[in-house]
Amino acid sequence: RSRRSLLFALLASGVGPYLLIHLRHWPREALIDAKPQALRAFAVAAAHWFVSFLEEVVLNSKKNLAAGAETSTYFIHFNTEELGLLVKIGYVFHHALSCFIYVYALVTNKLSGPCIFGLIYEWPVVFQHIRELNRITTQN
């Protein structure tokens, strides 16, 4: 799961700027008439977000995402179980919405601009995965 997510983040953070630079007819190509290269990237993104959604709903259904969280550090006090449920709902909503917008762009050939920026927005995720891999390797 982590490797797939890292691979997608690497590809998206490279493809996103490429697609943005090659928008020739702004804003038409960003709102309607997406290029075939953009549609291919959006198909990959839709597949990634669909799989992420399924993983969150099916594989992590019992996992408490807030395990070990210090509840006293939050402005609104939740117990760990409530906080885990809140985080879970946020993840499911985020993955479903991301999948929906890329599928919408594929079906309608519209709104490629926001989807391109969504690809570029994956750039920080690369560093998140590097940090996580460093944490795992230093523990072992």
N, C-alpha and C positions, 0 to 999 in steps of 0.2 A: 504494500500500500504506500509506504513512504517513498520507495524508489519510483513508483509510477507518478506520484505527486511531484517529486523532484524533477523527473524527466519532463513532465508537462510544464512545470514552472520555467525550466531552462528553455524549452522550445517556445513557449508563449512569450517570454521576455525578450527573445530574439526576433520572433516573427512580428510581434506587435509594432515595434519601431520601424521595421522594414515596410509593413503595410501602411503605416502613417506617412512615411516619407514618400511613398509612391502613390499617394492620392493626388491625381492630376487635376480633377475638376471638383474643387472644394466649393460649396458643401454638398454638391449633388452626390458624389460617391460616398460621402460619410452618412448620408441620410437615405438615399435610394440608389439603386444600380450598383450594388457591391460587386467588386471584381471577383473572378473565379478563384484567385489565390486566397482572398479573404474568406470566401465561402468554404474552401478546404480547411483553412485554419479554424473556422467556426465549427465545422463538423467534428474536428478533433476536440475542440473545447467542449462541445455539447456532450460528446461521449465521455470525456473526463468527468464532467460535472454530474452526469447521470450515474456513472459508476460510484463517484464519491457519495452521492445521495443514497444509493443502495447500500453502500458500506455503512453509512451512518445509521440508516434505519434498521438494517438486518444484522450486521456484525456487531455494532456497538449498542444494541438495544439494551443490554444489561450492564454495560460499562458505565461507571460513574465518572463523568468527565471532570468532576470537581474534587476527586479524592485527594486528600492532603492539603486542600486549600484552607488558609487561615480565614475563617469567616469574620473575625473581628477586624480585619483590615478593610472591609468593604463598607461603603457609606450606608447601604441598606443591609441589614443583617439577615442572612439566610443560613439555614443549616446546610450541611454539605449535600444532603440529598436534594433539597430544593434548588441549590445552586447548580448541581449536576443536571437537573432537569431543565433549568433555564438555559444553560450552555448547550444542551442537546437540542432544544427547540431552535435556538439560534443557528446552530450548524445545519440542521435539516432545512430550515427556511433559506439560509444562504445558498446551500447546494441546489435546492429546487429552483430558486429564482435565477441562479446563474445558468442552470441547464435550460430553463424556459427562454431566457433572452437569446441564447445562442440558437436554439431551435427556431424561435420566432424569426431571427435574422436569416436563417437558412430557408425557411418556408416563404417568407415575404420578400426577401432580397432588400430589406430595409434596415435602417439603424446600424449600419456597419461601423460608424464612428464610435458610438459607445462600446461596441464589442471590441474594437481595436484597443481602446483605452483599457478595457477589462483585461486584455492580453498583457498590455504593458504593466498593469497593476500587479501581475504575478511576479515581478522582479524582486520585491522584498521577500517573497516566499522562498526564493533560492537561499537567501541568507538565513532564514528561519530553519531550513533543513540542514544547512551546514552547521549551525549552532547546535541543533538537536543531535546530529551525528557526532559532533565533538563531545557532547555530554555523554552519549552512550559509550563511546570508545574510551573515555577517561574513567568511566565507572568500571569497565571490565579489565 
